[in-house]
Amino acid sequence: MTRGRRTPPGAPTDDVLRRLAERLLPRAGDFATARLEAELLLAHALGTTRAGLLLRPAVDGPGQDAAAALAERRARDGEPVAYLIGRRGFRELELAVDSRVLVPRPETELVVDVFLELHDAGSLPPGAVADRGTGSGNLALSVCDRRGVLASDLSVDALAVAAANVRAAGAEERVLLVAADGLAHLRPRALAAVLANPPYVEPAEHARLPDDVRLHEPRLALVPGEGSAQAMFARLLREAHAALAPGGWLITEVGAGQAPWVASLASVSGFGWLAVHPDLAGVERVVAARRT
């Protein structure tokens, strides 16, 4: 018997990941995405990180079973991986998320990028920032090291998730959470910026969304309560204009194809300088409008 060498129990980690990825492939759409989802689910099942997972030579039976159960929920029901593991990365943040909030998307990081560019260039007036429809708190927590943030949401369930993330980040003195519908509660002409990732999916389009979005993410965060994206953006622009100080900025995410008419609405709503920013896929994703 050779001393000092033992065969690792269980199955090789790479074999387990391959099997999980094969089960996830129809939902993920391509093998690279399926492999990433497999790594996230297996790491979660084992209570480790992706980096830690890749250092493991083998996975024991209980770990395989736990990961397979998560993969089955993802493959069968389309439940988002972020909900299955209870977290989602956003910029440098690791946020707690569940079905009470929208899963933060990479394209929403562009809202933060635009804000930071304006702030660091000295293009913002004095004042706090409002995060309209904060959800998990991803926008508020991404900018609160620059300015204090008033983060509001209509959903008290979403605010509970945001509160947990604010506490985890130690940002209680920099982010104030408020239960509110929109921006009308704010003091006029006081804000330096309004950040928003509002619900912009038209009601008729909701039924055509992918299962993982349509069946699992909160409709309130996807579909405007005003009845249409145009009505919602008109309200957002009106309320932002009232709340912003002269020279303040509204920076909002928009849906594909919406940027031209959102910019047009802004130009007739008291906003001067306008800029449209494409995301990494080339979609015009963020409209930034400066209040005159």
C-alpha positions as CSV (number, residue, x, y, z in Angstrom):
1,M,0.0,0.0,0.0
2,T,1.5,3.4,-1.0
3,R,1.5,5.8,1.9
4,G,0.6,9.5,1.5
5,R,-1.6,9.0,-1.6
6,R,-5.4,8.4,-1.5
7,T,-7.9,8.3,-4.2
8,P,-10.3,11.2,-3.8
9,P,-13.8,10.1,-2.8
10,G,-16.7,10.8,-5.1
11,A,-16.6,11.8,-8.8
12,P,-14.0,14.1,-10.5
13,T,-15.1,17.7,-10.3
14,D,-14.8,18.2,-14.0
15,D,-17.0,15.2,-14.7
16,V,-19.7,16.6,-12.3
17,L,-19.5,20.0,-14.0
18,R,-19.8,18.5,-17.4
19,R,-22.9,16.5,-16.4
20,L,-24.5,19.6,-14.8
21,A,-23.7,21.8,-17.9
22,E,-25.3,19.2,-20.2
23,R,-28.5,19.4,-18.1
24,L,-28.4,23.2,-18.2
25,L,-27.6,23.6,-21.8
26,P,-31.1,23.8,-23.2
27,R,-31.9,26.6,-20.8
28,A,-28.6,28.4,-21.0
29,G,-28.4,28.3,-24.8
30,D,-24.7,27.8,-25.2
31,F,-22.1,25.6,-23.5
32,A,-20.0,28.5,-22.1
33,T,-23.1,29.9,-20.2
34,A,-24.1,26.4,-19.1
35,R,-20.6,25.7,-17.7
36,L,-20.7,29.0,-15.8
37,E,-24.1,28.2,-14.4
38,A,-22.9,24.7,-13.4
39,E,-19.9,26.1,-11.6
40,L,-22.1,28.6,-9.7
41,L,-24.6,26.0,-8.7
42,L,-22.0,23.4,-7.7
43,A,-20.0,25.9,-5.7
44,H,-23.1,27.0,-3.9
45,A,-24.1,23.4,-3.1
46,L,-20.6,22.8,-1.6
47,G,-20.5,26.1,0.3
48,T,-17.4,27.3,-1.6
49,T,-16.4,29.8,-4.2
50,R,-15.9,29.2,-7.9
51,A,-12.2,29.6,-7.4
52,G,-12.3,27.1,-4.5
53,L,-14.4,24.7,-6.5
54,L,-11.8,24.5,-9.2
55,L,-9.2,23.4,-6.7
56,R,-11.3,20.4,-5.6
57,P,-10.3,17.2,-7.3
58,A,-13.6,15.5,-6.6
59,V,-17.2,16.0,-5.3
60,D,-18.8,13.6,-2.9
61,G,-22.2,12.1,-3.4
62,P,-24.2,14.5,-1.2
63,G,-22.6,17.5,-3.0
64,Q,-23.4,16.0,-6.4
65,D,-27.0,15.4,-5.3
66,A,-27.5,18.9,-4.0
67,A,-26.1,20.5,-7.2
68,A,-28.2,18.2,-9.4
69,A,-31.3,19.3,-7.5
70,L,-30.5,22.9,-8.2
71,A,-29.7,22.3,-11.8
72,E,-33.0,20.4,-12.2
73,R,-34.9,23.4,-10.9
74,R,-33.1,25.7,-13.3
75,A,-33.5,23.3,-16.3
76,R,-37.2,22.4,-15.6
77,D,-38.7,25.7,-14.3
78,G,-36.2,28.3,-15.6
79,E,-35.6,29.6,-12.1
80,P,-32.7,32.1,-12.3
81,V,-29.4,31.0,-11.0
82,A,-29.2,34.2,-8.9
83,Y,-32.3,33.1,-7.0
84,L,-31.1,29.5,-6.7
85,I,-27.9,30.6,-5.0
86,G,-29.3,33.8,-3.4
87,R,-26.8,36.2,-4.7
88,R,-25.6,38.2,-7.7
89,G,-22.5,40.1,-8.5
90,F,-22.9,43.7,-9.7
91,R,-19.6,45.6,-10.3
92,E,-17.6,45.0,-7.2
93,L,-20.7,44.2,-5.1
94,E,-22.0,40.8,-4.1
95,L,-25.7,41.3,-3.5
96,A,-28.3,39.1,-1.8
97,V,-31.2,38.6,-4.3
98,D,-34.4,36.6,-4.4
99,S,-37.7,36.6,-6.2
100,R,-38.7,39.9,-4.4
101,V,-36.3,41.8,-6.7
102,L,-35.2,42.0,-10.2
103,V,-31.9,40.2,-10.9
104,P,-29.3,43.0,-11.5
105,R,-28.1,42.9,-15.2
106,P,-24.6,43.8,-16.5
107,E,-26.0,46.4,-18.8
108,T,-27.4,48.3,-15.8
109,E,-23.8,48.9,-14.7
110,L,-23.7,51.5,-17.5
111,V,-26.0,53.7,-15.4
112,V,-23.3,53.7,-12.7
113,D,-20.5,54.3,-15.3
114,V,-22.3,57.4,-16.6
115,F,-22.9,58.8,-13.1
116,L,-19.3,58.3,-12.1
117,E,-18.0,59.9,-15.2
118,L,-20.1,63.0,-14.6
119,H,-19.3,63.1,-10.9
120,D,-15.6,62.7,-11.2
121,A,-15.5,65.4,-13.9
122,G,-17.2,67.8,-11.6
123,S,-20.3,68.0,-13.7
124,L,-22.8,67.5,-10.9
125,P,-24.2,70.3,-8.7
126,P,-24.2,69.9,-4.9
127,G,-26.8,67.6,-3.5
128,A,-27.8,64.0,-2.8
129,V,-28.7,61.3,-5.4
130,A,-32.0,59.5,-5.7
131,D,-32.2,55.9,-6.8
132,R,-35.7,55.5,-8.1
133,G,-36.9,51.9,-7.8
134,T,-33.9,50.6,-5.9
135,G,-34.8,46.9,-6.0
136,S,-31.8,45.1,-4.5
137,G,-30.0,48.4,-3.9
138,N,-27.4,47.8,-6.6
139,L,-27.4,51.3,-8.0
140,A,-27.5,53.0,-4.6
141,L,-24.7,50.9,-3.2
142,S,-22.5,51.4,-6.3
143,V,-22.5,55.3,-6.0
144,C,-23.0,55.9,-2.2
145,D,-19.2,56.4,-1.7
146,R,-19.5,59.5,-3.9
147,R,-22.8,61.0,-2.6
148,G,-25.5,60.2,-0.1
149,V,-28.4,58.3,-1.7
150,L,-32.1,58.4,-1.2
151,A,-33.2,55.0,-2.4
152,S,-37.0,54.4,-2.9
153,D,-39.1,51.6,-4.0
154,L,-42.9,51.0,-4.2
155,S,-42.4,47.4,-3.1
156,V,-41.8,46.9,0.7
157,D,-40.6,43.4,-0.1
158,A,-37.9,44.8,-2.4
159,L,-36.9,47.3,0.3
160,A,-36.4,44.5,2.7
161,V,-33.8,42.9,0.3
162,A,-32.2,46.3,-0.2
163,A,-32.0,46.9,3.5
164,A,-30.1,43.6,4.0
165,N,-27.7,44.6,1.3
166,V,-27.2,48.0,2.8
167,R,-26.5,46.5,6.2
168,A,-24.1,44.0,4.7
169,A,-22.2,46.8,3.0
170,G,-22.1,48.9,6.2
171,A,-23.7,51.7,4.2
172,E,-26.5,52.7,6.6
173,E,-25.2,56.2,7.0
174,R,-24.9,56.7,3.2
175,V,-28.1,55.1,1.9
176,L,-31.6,56.1,3.2
177,L,-34.3,53.7,2.1
178,V,-37.8,55.0,1.6
179,A,-41.1,53.4,0.7
180,A,-42.4,55.6,-2.1
181,D,-43.9,55.4,-5.6
182,G,-41.8,57.6,-7.8
183,L,-40.1,60.9,-6.9
184,A,-42.9,63.2,-6.0
185,H,-42.1,62.9,-2.3
186,L,-38.7,64.6,-2.7
187,R,-37.9,68.2,-1.9
188,P,-37.9,70.3,-5.2
189,R,-34.7,71.4,-6.8
190,A,-32.5,69.6,-4.3
191,L,-30.9,66.6,-6.0
192,A,-27.7,66.3,-7.9
193,A,-28.8,63.3,-9.9
194,V,-31.6,60.8,-10.3
195,L,-30.6,57.2,-11.2
196,A,-33.2,54.8,-12.5
197,N,-33.6,51.3,-13.9
198,P,-37.4,51.6,-14.3
199,P,-39.9,49.0,-15.5
200,Y,-40.0,49.5,-19.3
201,V,-41.5,46.3,-20.7
202,E,-44.8,47.0,-22.4
203,P,-47.7,45.0,-20.9
204,A,-48.3,43.1,-24.1
205,E,-44.6,42.1,-24.3
206,H,-44.5,40.5,-20.9
207,A,-46.0,37.2,-22.1
208,R,-43.2,36.9,-24.7
209,L,-40.3,37.3,-22.2
210,P,-38.1,34.2,-21.5
211,D,-39.4,31.9,-18.8
212,D,-36.7,32.8,-16.3
213,V,-37.9,36.4,-16.4
214,R,-41.6,36.1,-17.0
215,L,-42.3,33.3,-14.5
216,H,-39.9,34.3,-11.7
217,E,-39.0,38.0,-11.6
218,P,-41.4,40.5,-10.1
219,R,-43.8,41.9,-12.7
220,L,-43.8,45.2,-10.8
221,A,-40.1,45.7,-11.6
222,L,-40.7,44.9,-15.3
223,V,-44.0,46.3,-16.5
224,P,-44.9,50.0,-15.8
225,G,-47.8,50.6,-13.5
226,E,-48.7,53.6,-15.6
227,G,-49.8,51.3,-18.4
228,S,-47.1,51.9,-20.9
229,A,-43.4,52.7,-21.1
230,Q,-44.1,56.1,-22.6
231,A,-46.4,57.1,-19.8
232,M,-43.9,55.8,-17.2
233,F,-41.0,57.7,-18.8
234,A,-43.1,60.9,-19.1
235,R,-43.8,60.7,-15.4
236,L,-40.2,59.9,-14.5
237,L,-39.0,62.9,-16.5
238,R,-41.6,65.2,-15.0
239,E,-40.8,64.1,-11.4
240,A,-37.1,64.1,-11.9
241,H,-37.2,67.6,-13.4
242,A,-39.0,68.9,-10.3
243,A,-36.6,67.1,-7.9
244,L,-33.3,68.0,-9.6
245,A,-31.3,71.1,-8.9
246,P,-30.4,73.2,-12.0
247,G,-27.6,71.4,-13.7
248,G,-28.6,68.1,-12.2
249,W,-28.8,64.9,-14.2
250,L,-31.3,62.2,-14.8
251,I,-29.6,58.9,-15.8
252,T,-31.9,56.2,-16.8
253,E,-31.8,52.8,-18.3
254,V,-34.1,52.3,-21.3
255,G,-35.3,49.3,-23.3
256,A,-34.0,48.4,-26.8
257,G,-35.3,50.9,-29.3
258,Q,-36.7,53.3,-26.6
259,A,-33.7,55.8,-26.4
260,P,-34.7,58.1,-29.3
261,W,-38.2,58.8,-28.0
262,V,-37.1,59.0,-24.4
263,A,-34.5,61.6,-25.4
264,S,-37.2,63.4,-27.4
265,L,-39.5,63.5,-24.4
266,A,-36.6,64.8,-22.2
267,S,-35.9,67.6,-24.6
268,V,-39.5,68.9,-24.3
269,S,-39.6,68.3,-20.5
270,G,-37.1,71.0,-19.5
271,F,-33.9,69.0,-20.0
272,G,-31.1,70.6,-22.0
273,W,-28.0,68.5,-22.8
274,L,-28.8,64.9,-23.7
275,A,-26.5,62.0,-24.2
276,V,-27.3,58.4,-25.3
277,H,-24.9,55.6,-24.3
278,P,-24.8,52.2,-25.9
279,D,-24.1,49.0,-23.9
280,L,-21.5,46.4,-24.8
281,A,-23.9,44.8,-27.2
282,G,-24.3,48.1,-29.1
283,V,-27.9,48.7,-27.8
284,E,-28.7,52.3,-26.9
285,R,-29.2,51.5,-23.2
286,V,-28.8,54.7,-21.1
287,V,-30.2,58.2,-21.6
288,A,-28.6,61.0,-19.6
289,A,-30.4,64.3,-19.5
290,R,-29.3,67.5,-17.8
291,R,-31.8,69.8,-16.2
292,T,-31.7,73.4,-17.3
